[in-house]
Amino acid sequence: MQKSSDLMLILEIDPDSMAALCKVAEHLGCDHIQTDSAQTMHEILGMRRPTIAVLAVDGVDTNSQSAIDVLATHDVRPHTLLIGSVSARVLASAKRAAESRGLPVIGVTGRPFDAAEIEKLLASHLYVAPPVPRAEMEQALAEHELTLLYQPKLAIGKDVMTVQGVEALVRWQHPRRGLLQPRHFLGAVEEFNLTTELTDFVMTEAVRQAGRWRALGLTLEIVVNLSTKLVRDRGFPARLAMLLQENDFPPSQLVLDVTECLAIDDQSLVLDVFTRLRILGVGLSLDNFGTGHSSLTELYRMPFSEIKVDHSLIADMPREREALVIVSAIVTLAHTLRLQVCAEGVETRKLLEFVLGAGFDTAQGRLFSDPVPAEEVEHIVRSWPPTGPAATGTWRAPKPLDFEGSMATHRALRARHAQGNSK
């Protein structure tokens, strides 16, 4: 395989893990450099620009923190993977610390780890798209090269699991490079100040597609991500109202996902825009709750109708007592505030069992379906619940879920944790 980029490894990883990571690097066609100290890494960074850094996080040394210091002082921002034998809670803390220094942390994992999953994760971050010229980006918007995929969002409960809606996700069908993920062009959209145009396209296309589904007898909630630029645009709610009216689309069936609105300086402006949207009848969902700048302050100051618990917290529920307790508390608090709660990143049956036990209202994730073209949504909705693979092949449940068993598992785990705390 042709060499593509550098994979930098820290020598403190145990020999078995090191061997597995070197093999992953070879499979990916990467050069791999093993370093024995932060000082050595500093010297390497003076000569090479790695795409990926794999840092060991363990209680017996502090080299990972020194390595983060070195990376933060260089003009290098490799995609960073943290591996350690410490608890998931400490790994999450290390992730936040690295991100606070400006490093893009793509994942954390304990040891032993699944080499195949690590390879899949790293592969998704190896390709660095070439710069997108402004003319190409404007052409993509003008000539309808952008397209939408839709990921189902399920209403879940003790006795029911149905497709409640879909989240609209944008892709670029580039004439030469093929289908591009958002990470390959969103930077250009922001750089060229085309965020409003992109959001207008996504909103318009999603609403029109929902109208086509309604004509087929499918009433689906549509979820669209709202950029921080439009959160600060007082004219946006009026433009949205006109779009919904023109397409005879009920505002109550549209939900706008927003993230990190606390990071915006003018909170009164944000509150004004959100209030206008809620008066219009549109739902507002606080995305990635539990990470970033999201806080309890937003829940009582801003008129949200839903919160989405971040996938990192969901993934930790089966193995970390703290994550289970925090997520359960979030769900209880949200319901007390009369908010819906959605679980993000449900990728396994085990995670779904914990999500069911915690009392979530809705869930999204690859267990149910990958993002799919509009024409596949009808098949997924009409054939739900599946008895075999769904249209995407990602639903792997050969039999109905054991709801009572899921609840029993959740209650038993909480009881065991409670007993451990009392000692």
C-alpha positions as CSV (number, residue, x, y, z in Angstrom):
1,M,0.0,0.0,0.0
2,Q,1.2,3.5,-0.8
3,K,2.4,5.4,2.2
4,S,0.0,8.1,3.3
5,S,1.0,9.8,6.6
6,D,2.8,9.4,9.9
7,L,1.5,7.5,12.9
8,M,3.4,8.5,16.0
9,L,3.5,6.1,19.0
10,I,4.6,6.6,22.6
11,L,7.0,3.8,23.8
12,E,5.3,3.5,27.2
13,I,2.5,1.5,25.6
14,D,3.1,-2.2,26.6
15,P,4.8,-4.4,24.1
16,D,1.7,-6.3,23.0
17,S,-0.2,-3.1,22.4
18,M,2.7,-1.5,20.6
19,A,3.0,-4.5,18.3
20,A,-0.7,-4.4,17.5
21,L,-0.6,-0.6,16.8
22,C,2.4,-1.0,14.5
23,K,0.5,-3.7,12.6
24,V,-2.5,-1.3,12.4
25,A,-0.2,1.4,11.0
26,E,1.2,-1.0,8.4
27,H,-2.3,-2.0,7.3
28,L,-3.2,1.6,6.9
29,G,0.0,2.3,4.8
30,C,1.4,4.7,7.4
31,D,4.9,5.3,8.6
32,H,5.1,4.8,12.3
33,I,7.5,6.3,14.7
34,Q,8.0,5.1,18.2
35,T,9.1,7.7,20.7
36,D,10.5,7.2,24.2
37,S,10.0,10.6,25.7
38,A,8.4,14.0,25.2
39,Q,11.8,15.4,24.4
40,T,12.3,12.9,21.6
41,M,8.9,13.7,20.3
42,H,9.8,17.4,20.3
43,E,12.8,16.6,18.1
44,I,10.7,14.6,15.7
45,L,8.1,17.3,15.3
46,G,10.9,19.6,14.2
47,M,11.3,17.3,11.2
48,R,8.0,15.6,10.6
49,R,4.3,16.5,10.6
50,P,2.3,13.5,11.8
51,T,-1.3,13.1,10.9
52,I,-2.1,10.9,14.0
53,A,-0.6,10.8,17.5
54,V,-1.3,7.8,19.8
55,L,-0.6,8.7,23.4
56,A,-0.4,6.3,26.4
57,V,-2.3,7.5,29.5
58,D,-1.4,5.6,32.6
59,G,-1.1,6.2,36.3
60,V,2.6,5.2,36.5
61,D,3.9,8.0,34.3
62,T,3.1,11.5,33.2
63,N,4.7,11.4,29.8
64,S,1.3,11.7,28.1
65,Q,0.7,15.1,29.7
66,S,4.3,16.2,28.7
67,A,3.5,15.0,25.1
68,I,0.3,17.1,25.1
69,D,2.4,20.1,26.2
70,V,4.8,19.5,23.4
71,L,2.1,19.1,20.8
72,A,0.4,22.2,22.0
73,T,3.5,24.3,21.6
74,H,4.2,23.1,18.0
75,D,2.4,24.2,14.9
76,V,1.1,20.6,14.6
77,R,-2.4,19.4,15.4
78,P,-2.5,15.7,14.7
79,H,-5.6,13.7,15.3
80,T,-5.0,12.2,18.8
81,L,-5.9,8.9,20.2
82,L,-5.6,8.3,23.9
83,I,-5.0,4.7,25.2
84,G,-4.7,3.7,28.8
85,S,-5.3,1.2,31.6
86,V,-6.8,3.8,33.8
87,S,-10.6,4.1,34.3
88,A,-12.8,5.5,31.6
89,R,-13.5,8.5,33.8
90,V,-9.8,9.4,34.0
91,L,-9.5,8.8,30.2
92,A,-12.4,11.2,29.7
93,S,-10.6,13.8,31.9
94,A,-7.4,13.3,29.9
95,K,-9.4,13.9,26.7
96,R,-10.9,17.1,28.0
97,A,-7.4,18.3,29.1
98,A,-6.0,17.6,25.7
99,E,-8.8,19.3,23.9
100,S,-8.4,22.4,26.1
101,R,-4.9,22.6,24.7
102,G,-6.3,22.6,21.2
103,L,-5.7,19.0,20.2
104,P,-8.4,17.2,18.2
105,V,-8.9,14.0,20.2
106,I,-10.6,11.5,18.0
107,G,-11.1,8.8,20.7
108,V,-10.1,7.2,23.9
109,T,-9.8,3.5,24.6
110,G,-8.8,1.3,27.5
111,R,-6.4,-1.7,27.3
112,P,-6.7,-4.3,26.0
113,F,-8.2,-2.8,22.9
114,D,-9.8,-4.0,19.7
115,A,-7.2,-3.5,17.0
116,A,-9.8,-3.7,14.2
117,E,-11.9,-0.9,15.8
118,I,-8.7,1.2,16.3
119,E,-7.8,0.7,12.6
120,K,-11.3,1.7,11.5
121,L,-11.2,4.8,13.6
122,L,-7.7,5.9,12.4
123,A,-8.6,5.2,8.8
124,S,-11.5,7.7,8.9
125,H,-9.0,10.4,9.8
126,L,-6.1,9.7,7.5
127,Y,-7.5,11.3,4.4
128,V,-6.9,15.0,4.4
129,A,-9.0,16.7,1.7
130,P,-7.2,19.2,-0.4
131,P,-8.2,22.9,0.0
132,V,-11.6,23.7,-1.5
133,P,-11.5,26.8,-3.8
134,R,-14.3,29.3,-3.2
135,A,-15.6,28.8,-6.8
136,E,-16.0,25.1,-6.3
137,M,-17.9,25.5,-3.1
138,E,-20.2,28.1,-4.6
139,Q,-20.7,25.8,-7.6
140,A,-21.7,23.0,-5.3
141,L,-24.4,25.1,-3.8
142,A,-25.6,26.6,-7.0
143,E,-25.6,23.4,-9.1
144,H,-27.1,21.0,-6.4
145,E,-24.0,18.9,-5.9
146,L,-24.8,18.7,-2.2
147,T,-27.1,16.0,-1.1
148,L,-28.8,14.8,2.1
149,L,-28.7,11.5,3.9
150,Y,-31.2,10.7,6.7
151,Q,-30.5,8.8,9.9
152,P,-33.6,7.4,11.7
153,K,-34.5,8.6,15.2
154,L,-36.5,6.1,17.2
155,A,-39.0,6.6,19.9
156,I,-38.2,3.9,22.5
157,G,-40.0,2.6,25.5
158,K,-40.9,-0.5,27.5
159,D,-43.5,-1.7,25.0
160,V,-42.8,0.2,21.8
161,M,-39.9,1.1,19.4
162,T,-40.9,3.1,16.3
163,V,-39.3,5.4,13.8
164,Q,-40.2,8.9,15.0
165,G,-38.2,10.9,12.6
166,V,-34.9,11.4,10.8
167,E,-31.9,13.7,11.1
168,A,-30.8,15.4,7.8
169,L,-27.1,15.1,7.2
170,V,-25.4,16.9,4.3
171,R,-22.9,15.3,1.9
172,W,-21.1,16.6,-1.2
173,Q,-21.2,14.5,-4.4
174,H,-18.1,16.0,-5.8
175,P,-17.7,15.6,-9.6
176,R,-14.1,14.3,-9.2
177,R,-13.6,13.2,-5.6
178,G,-16.8,11.3,-5.1
179,L,-19.0,11.5,-2.0
180,L,-17.3,13.8,0.6
181,Q,-18.1,13.9,4.3
182,P,-18.8,17.3,6.0
183,R,-15.3,17.4,7.6
184,H,-13.9,17.7,4.1
185,F,-15.8,20.9,3.2
186,L,-17.4,22.6,6.2
187,G,-14.1,24.4,6.9
188,A,-14.4,26.0,3.4
189,V,-18.1,26.8,4.0
190,E,-17.1,28.8,7.2
191,E,-14.0,30.4,5.6
192,F,-16.0,31.7,2.7
193,N,-18.9,32.8,4.8
194,L,-21.4,30.5,3.1
195,T,-22.9,29.0,6.3
196,T,-26.3,30.7,5.7
197,E,-26.5,29.4,2.1
198,L,-25.6,25.9,3.2
199,T,-28.2,25.9,6.1
200,D,-30.8,27.3,3.7
201,F,-30.1,24.4,1.3
202,V,-30.3,21.7,4.0
203,M,-33.5,23.2,5.6
204,T,-35.3,23.6,2.2
205,E,-34.4,20.2,0.9
206,A,-35.3,18.4,4.2
207,V,-38.6,20.2,4.5
208,R,-39.5,19.4,0.8
209,Q,-38.5,15.8,1.3
210,A,-40.7,15.6,4.4
211,G,-43.5,16.8,2.2
212,R,-42.9,14.0,-0.2
213,W,-43.0,11.5,2.6
214,R,-46.2,13.0,3.9
215,A,-47.8,12.5,0.5
216,L,-46.9,8.8,0.9
217,G,-48.5,8.6,4.3
218,L,-45.3,8.9,6.4
219,T,-45.4,11.6,9.1
220,L,-41.8,12.0,10.2
221,E,-40.1,14.5,12.5
222,I,-37.2,16.3,10.7
223,V,-34.1,17.2,12.6
224,V,-31.7,19.8,11.2
225,N,-28.4,21.1,12.7
226,L,-28.5,24.8,13.2
227,S,-25.2,26.7,12.8
228,T,-24.0,29.1,15.5
229,K,-24.1,31.9,12.9
230,L,-27.9,31.6,12.5
231,V,-28.3,31.4,16.3
232,R,-27.2,35.0,16.3
233,D,-29.5,36.0,13.3
234,R,-32.7,37.7,14.5
235,G,-34.1,37.4,10.9
236,F,-33.7,33.7,10.7
237,P,-37.0,32.7,12.5
238,A,-39.0,34.9,10.1
239,R,-37.3,33.3,7.0
240,L,-37.9,29.8,8.4
241,A,-41.6,30.6,9.0
242,M,-41.9,31.6,5.4
243,L,-40.2,28.4,4.2
244,L,-42.5,26.2,6.4
245,Q,-45.6,28.1,5.2
246,E,-44.6,27.8,1.5
247,N,-44.2,24.1,1.9
248,D,-47.3,23.6,4.1
249,F,-45.0,21.9,6.7
250,P,-46.1,21.9,10.4
251,P,-43.5,23.7,12.5
252,S,-44.1,21.1,15.3
253,Q,-42.5,18.4,13.1
254,L,-39.2,20.3,12.7
255,V,-36.5,20.1,15.4
256,L,-33.3,22.2,15.3
257,D,-30.2,20.8,16.9
258,V,-27.9,23.5,18.5
259,T,-24.6,23.1,20.3
260,E,-22.5,25.2,22.7
261,C,-24.8,28.2,22.6
262,L,-23.2,29.3,26.0
263,A,-20.0,30.0,24.1
264,I,-21.7,32.9,22.3
265,D,-21.0,36.2,24.0
266,D,-24.4,37.8,23.4
267,Q,-26.7,35.5,25.4
268,S,-29.6,37.9,25.2
269,L,-29.5,37.7,21.4
270,V,-29.4,33.9,21.5
271,L,-32.4,33.9,23.9
272,D,-34.3,36.2,21.6
273,V,-33.7,34.0,18.5
274,F,-34.6,30.8,20.4
275,T,-37.8,32.3,21.8
276,R,-38.9,33.4,18.4
277,L,-38.3,29.8,17.1
278,R,-40.2,28.3,19.9
279,I,-43.1,30.7,19.5
280,L,-43.2,29.6,15.8
281,G,-43.6,26.1,17.1
282,V,-40.3,24.6,16.1
283,G,-38.5,22.2,18.5
284,L,-35.1,23.0,19.9
285,S,-32.7,20.3,20.9
286,L,-29.5,20.9,22.9
287,D,-27.0,18.6,21.2
288,N,-24.0,16.8,22.7
289,F,-25.2,17.5,26.2
290,G,-22.6,16.5,28.8
291,T,-19.6,17.8,26.9
292,G,-18.2,21.1,25.8
293,H,-19.8,24.3,27.1
294,S,-23.3,22.8,27.7
295,S,-24.5,23.3,31.3
296,L,-27.5,23.2,33.6
297,T,-27.8,27.0,33.1
298,E,-28.9,26.5,29.5
299,L,-31.7,24.1,30.6
300,Y,-33.6,26.7,32.6
301,R,-32.6,29.9,30.7
302,M,-33.1,28.6,27.2
303,P,-36.5,27.3,25.9
304,F,-35.3,23.9,24.8
305,S,-37.7,21.1,24.1
306,E,-35.2,18.3,24.1
307,I,-31.6,17.4,25.1
308,K,-29.4,14.9,23.3
309,V,-26.9,13.1,25.7
310,D,-23.5,12.9,24.0
311,H,-22.4,9.5,22.6
312,S,-19.3,9.5,24.8
313,L,-21.4,9.3,28.0
314,I,-23.7,6.7,26.4
315,A,-20.7,4.5,25.5
316,D,-19.4,4.6,29.1
317,M,-22.7,3.5,30.7
318,P,-22.1,-0.2,30.7
319,R,-18.6,0.0,32.2
320,E,-18.5,3.1,34.4
321,R,-20.7,3.6,37.4
322,E,-20.1,7.4,37.3
323,A,-21.4,7.6,33.7
324,L,-24.5,5.5,34.6
325,V,-25.3,7.7,37.5
326,I,-24.8,10.9,35.6
327,V,-26.8,9.8,32.6
328,S,-29.7,8.6,34.9
329,A,-29.6,11.9,36.7
330,I,-29.7,13.8,33.4
331,V,-32.8,11.8,32.2
332,T,-34.6,12.4,35.5
333,L,-33.8,16.1,35.5
334,A,-34.9,16.5,31.9
335,H,-38.2,14.8,32.6
336,T,-38.7,16.9,35.6
337,L,-38.3,20.0,33.4
338,R,-40.7,18.4,30.9
339,L,-37.9,17.9,28.3
340,Q,-37.5,14.9,25.9
341,V,-34.2,13.1,26.1
342,C,-32.4,11.4,23.2
343,A,-29.5,9.0,23.4
344,E,-26.8,9.6,20.7
345,G,-24.5,6.9,19.4
346,V,-26.4,3.7,20.3
347,E,-24.4,1.2,18.3
348,T,-24.9,-2.1,20.2
349,R,-27.7,-4.1,21.8
350,K,-26.0,-3.8,25.2
351,L,-26.0,0.0,24.9
352,L,-29.6,0.0,23.9
353,E,-30.5,-2.1,27.0
354,F,-28.8,0.6,29.2
355,V,-30.6,3.4,27.4
356,L,-33.9,1.7,27.8
357,G,-33.3,1.1,31.5
358,A,-32.3,4.8,32.0
359,G,-35.7,5.9,30.6
360,F,-34.7,7.7,27.4
361,D,-37.5,8.8,25.1
362,T,-35.6,8.5,21.8
363,A,-32.4,7.1,20.4
364,Q,-30.2,7.3,17.4
365,G,-27.2,5.2,16.3
366,R,-25.8,2.7,13.9
367,L,-27.6,-0.2,15.7
368,F,-30.7,1.0,14.0
369,S,-29.4,2.4,10.7
370,D,-26.6,4.3,9.1
371,P,-27.5,7.5,7.3
372,V,-29.4,6.5,4.2
373,P,-30.7,8.2,1.0
374,A,-34.3,9.4,1.1
375,E,-35.7,6.5,-0.9
376,E,-34.5,4.0,1.7
377,V,-36.3,5.8,4.6
378,E,-39.7,4.7,3.4
379,H,-38.6,1.0,3.4
380,I,-37.1,1.3,6.9
381,V,-40.3,2.9,8.3
382,R,-42.7,0.5,6.7
383,S,-40.8,-2.6,7.6
384,W,-40.2,-1.6,11.2
385,P,-39.6,-3.5,13.4
386,P,-37.3,-5.6,11.3
387,T,-37.0,-9.4,11.8
388,G,-33.7,-9.4,10.0
389,P,-31.3,-6.9,8.5
390,A,-32.8,-3.5,7.7
391,A,-32.2,-1.8,4.3
392,T,-28.9,-0.6,5.6
393,G,-27.8,-4.0,7.0
394,T,-27.1,-2.3,10.3
395,W,-30.0,-3.7,12.3
396,R,-28.6,-7.0,13.6
397,A,-31.3,-8.1,16.0
398,P,-32.6,-11.5,15.0
399,K,-35.4,-11.5,17.6
400,P,-37.5,-8.8,19.5
401,L,-35.7,-7.0,22.3
402,D,-36.3,-8.4,25.8
403,F,-37.6,-5.2,27.4
404,E,-38.2,-6.7,30.8
405,G,-34.8,-8.3,30.7
406,S,-33.2,-4.9,29.8
407,M,-34.9,-3.2,32.8
408,A,-33.9,-6.0,35.1
409,T,-30.2,-5.7,34.0
410,H,-30.3,-2.0,34.6
411,R,-31.9,-2.3,38.0
412,A,-29.4,-5.0,39.1
413,L,-26.4,-3.0,38.0
414,R,-27.6,0.1,39.8
415,A,-28.2,-1.9,42.9
416,R,-24.7,-3.4,42.8
417,H,-23.2,0.1,42.4
418,A,-25.3,1.4,45.3
419,Q,-24.2,-1.5,47.5
420,G,-20.5,-0.8,46.6
421,N,-20.9,2.9,47.6
422,S,-22.3,2.0,51.0
423,K,-19.2,0.1,52.0
